[in-house]
Amino acid sequence: MNKFVLNETSYHGAGAINAIPDEIKARGFKKAFVASDPDLIKFGITAKVTDLLEKAEIPYTVFSDIKPNPTIENVQNGVAAFKAAEADCIVAIGGGSSMDTAKAIGIIITNPEFEDVRSLEGVAPTKNPCAPIIAVATTAGTAAEVTINYVITDVEKKRKFVCVDVHDIPVVAIVDPDMMASMPAGLTAATGMDALTHAIEGYITKGAWELSDMFHIKAIEVIARSLRGAVKNEKDGRDGMALGQYIAGMGFSNVGLGVDHSMAHTLSAYYDMPHGKACATLLPAVMAFNAPATGEKYRDIAKAMGVEGVDAMSLEDARNAAVEAVRQLAEDVGIVTSLKGVVKEEDIKALAADAFADACRPGNPRDVSVEEIEALYRSLM
C-alpha cells in the first residue's frame, strides 16, 4: 500500500498572494503569526503579504528569529512568541528556513509534549495537526510549502535532524513567482539545484512508484529547461522554476530522498553551508555512485534533461550522459561541484557517521556504507 499526502489548497502564478486574506477569512482565523526571516523583512518582501493583511484588516504579529539553518532555540522562541501573540494561524513567508521553523512551531503548539524539539526527529508520533499554516514560497527550491518534512539544527550536538510528519503540511500553499523575483542569482542557482536534487533522488529512491515517478520526471524536465533562465532573472525561467520545484516536492515528500541529502545535512550542520549549495555540490558524484542501482531511470533523466540521441545509447553511456547533463547545468549556473576548502580531513569520519544515521539515507537506491560515504566526501576534496 502506498500513501500520498498533498496540500488541501494551492495557488499558482503571478499574484497568487492576493488569495491569502480570503483564505484566512474563509477559514475563520482571527490573527496571523507571520514567520519570516530578517532579510525578507529588510528588503520588503514580507511587506508584500503584510500589506495585504492590513488592507483586509487582519491582525498579525511578525516573528523573525529565524536563521538560514533554523535551530532548536529558534523554534522554542517561536513557540513562546506564538502563545504571546494569541494567534490562531501561521503565515510562513520564505524558503525552507522560515517554513521549517513554522512547521516545528505549529506542531509543538498543538502537541506540547514535543516542546524539547529533539523528540520530533524521524517520524514523530504526534496526534494532532499543527496550527494551520499558509506557506508563501520566496525561493524556488525547497518545496517546503507542499512537503511533510522539515529540518532543524541541533547546535549543541552539531547536527541537523529530519522530521517527517503528515501533521505538519501547510493547509494552503502560495507559489507566486513574483515573490521569488528578488532572489539573487547565486541563491536562485543553489535553490534550483536543490529542487533538481529532490526530483532526481525522488525518482530513483527505493520508495519510488508510478505516481511519484510522474511528478519527478516532469519536475526534472521543467527545472532543466528553466533554471538557466531563472538565474538570469528571465520571467519564463522564474515561472518555470516556481512550478518545477513544487512538482518535485509533491513527489519526494511522499517517497523520500537519498544519501545526497544525508551528506548535505551534515555539511550544513558542520560548516553552515547553505543546504541547496551542499546538495548541488554533491549531486553529480552521488549520481555516479548510485548509477548501478538505477536500472533504466538515468536514461529517462537524460531525456528529461534534453540530451539528444539517448535511446540509441548503451545503458552505461546513457547513465554517464545523465550525470554529465547535471554537472553541466550546475556549471552553467555557477555551482562549483567541489568541497575543496570546505571539508576538513579530520571531520570526515564524523561527517560520514552522521550522514549514515540521517533519515534520508535508507531511501538511497544503492546501499551505502559509512566507508563509502567517507570516500564520496574525499572524492570532492
Secondary structure in CASP SS format (residue, H / E / C, confidence):
PFRMAT SS
TARGET T0000
AUTHOR 0000-0000-0000
METHOD secondary structure of the structure
MODEL  1
M C 1.00
N C 1.00
K C 1.00
F C 1.00
V C 1.00
L C 1.00
N C 1.00
E C 1.00
T E 1.00
S E 1.00
Y E 1.00
H E 1.00
G C 1.00
A C 1.00
G C 1.00
A H 1.00
I H 1.00
N H 1.00
A H 1.00
I H 1.00
P H 1.00
D H 1.00
E H 1.00
I H 1.00
K H 1.00
A H 1.00
R C 1.00
G C 1.00
F C 1.00
K C 1.00
K C 1.00
A E 1.00
F E 1.00
V E 1.00
A E 1.00
S E 1.00
D C 1.00
P H 1.00
D H 1.00
L H 1.00
I H 1.00
K H 1.00
F C 1.00
G C 1.00
I C 1.00
T C 1.00
A H 1.00
K H 1.00
V H 1.00
T H 1.00
D H 1.00
L H 1.00
L H 1.00
E H 1.00
K H 1.00
A C 1.00
E C 1.00
I C 1.00
P C 1.00
Y E 1.00
T E 1.00
V E 1.00
F E 1.00
S C 1.00
D C 1.00
I C 1.00
K C 1.00
P C 1.00
N C 1.00
P C 1.00
T E 1.00
I H 1.00
E H 1.00
N H 1.00
V H 1.00
Q H 1.00
N H 1.00
G H 1.00
V H 1.00
A H 1.00
A H 1.00
F H 1.00
K H 1.00
A H 1.00
A H 1.00
E C 1.00
A C 1.00
D C 1.00
C E 1.00
I E 1.00
V E 1.00
A E 1.00
I E 1.00
G E 1.00
G C 1.00
G H 1.00
S H 1.00
S H 1.00
M H 1.00
D H 1.00
T H 1.00
A H 1.00
K H 1.00
A H 1.00
I H 1.00
G H 1.00
I H 1.00
I H 1.00
I H 1.00
T H 1.00
N C 1.00
P H 1.00
E H 1.00
F H 1.00
E C 1.00
D C 1.00
V C 1.00
R H 1.00
S H 1.00
L H 1.00
E C 1.00
G E 1.00
V E 1.00
A C 1.00
P C 1.00
T C 1.00
K C 1.00
N C 1.00
P C 1.00
C C 1.00
A C 1.00
P C 1.00
I E 1.00
I E 1.00
A E 1.00
V E 1.00
A E 1.00
T C 1.00
T C 1.00
A C 1.00
G C 1.00
T C 1.00
A C 1.00
A C 1.00
E C 1.00
V C 1.00
T C 1.00
I C 1.00
N E 1.00
Y E 1.00
V E 1.00
I E 1.00
T E 1.00
D E 1.00
V C 1.00
E C 1.00
K C 1.00
K C 1.00
R E 1.00
K E 1.00
F E 1.00
V E 1.00
C E 1.00
V E 1.00
D C 1.00
V H 1.00
H H 1.00
D H 1.00
I C 1.00
P C 1.00
V C 1.00
V E 1.00
A E 1.00
I E 1.00
V E 1.00
D C 1.00
P H 1.00
D H 1.00
M H 1.00
M H 1.00
A C 1.00
S C 1.00
M C 1.00
P C 1.00
A H 1.00
G H 1.00
L H 1.00
T H 1.00
A H 1.00
A H 1.00
T H 1.00
G H 1.00
M H 1.00
D H 1.00
A H 1.00
L H 1.00
T H 1.00
H H 1.00
A H 1.00
I H 1.00
E H 1.00
G H 1.00
Y H 1.00
I H 1.00
T C 1.00
K C 1.00
G C 1.00
A C 1.00
W C 1.00
E H 1.00
L H 1.00
S H 1.00
D H 1.00
M H 1.00
F H 1.00
H H 1.00
I H 1.00
K H 1.00
A H 1.00
I H 1.00
E H 1.00
V H 1.00
I H 1.00
A H 1.00
R H 1.00
S H 1.00
L H 1.00
R H 1.00
G H 1.00
A H 1.00
V H 1.00
K C 1.00
N C 1.00
E C 1.00
K H 1.00
D H 1.00
G H 1.00
R H 1.00
D H 1.00
G H 1.00
M H 1.00
A H 1.00
L H 1.00
G H 1.00
Q H 1.00
Y H 1.00
I H 1.00
A H 1.00
G H 1.00
M H 1.00
G H 1.00
F H 1.00
S H 1.00
N H 1.00
V H 1.00
G C 1.00
L C 1.00
G C 1.00
V H 1.00
D H 1.00
H H 1.00
S H 1.00
M H 1.00
A H 1.00
H H 1.00
T H 1.00
L H 1.00
S H 1.00
A H 1.00
Y H 1.00
Y H 1.00
D C 1.00
M C 1.00
P C 1.00
H H 1.00
G H 1.00
K H 1.00
A H 1.00
C H 1.00
A H 1.00
T H 1.00
L H 1.00
L H 1.00
P H 1.00
A H 1.00
V H 1.00
M H 1.00
A H 1.00
F H 1.00
N H 1.00
A H 1.00
P H 1.00
A H 1.00
T C 1.00
G C 1.00
E C 1.00
K H 1.00
Y H 1.00
R H 1.00
D H 1.00
I H 1.00
A H 1.00
K H 1.00
A H 1.00
M C 1.00
G C 1.00
V C 1.00
E C 1.00
G C 1.00
V H 1.00
D H 1.00
A H 1.00
M C 1.00
S C 1.00
L H 1.00
E H 1.00
D H 1.00
A H 1.00
R H 1.00
N H 1.00
A H 1.00
A H 1.00
V H 1.00
E H 1.00
A H 1.00
V H 1.00
R H 1.00
Q H 1.00
L H 1.00
A H 1.00
E H 1.00
D H 1.00
V C 1.00
G C 1.00
I C 1.00
V C 1.00
T C 1.00
S C 1.00
L C 1.00
K C 1.00
G C 1.00
V C 1.00
V C 1.00
K C 1.00
E H 1.00
E H 1.00
D H 1.00
I H 1.00
K H 1.00
A H 1.00
L H 1.00
A H 1.00
A H 1.00
D H 1.00
A H 1.00
F H 1.00
A H 1.00
D C 1.00
A C 1.00
C C 1.00
R H 1.00
P H 1.00
G H 1.00
N C 1.00
P C 1.00
R C 1.00
D C 1.00
V C 1.00
S C 1.00
V H 1.00
E H 1.00
E H 1.00
I H 1.00
E H 1.00
A H 1.00
L H 1.00
Y H 1.00
R H 1.00
S H 1.00
L C 1.00
M C 1.00
END
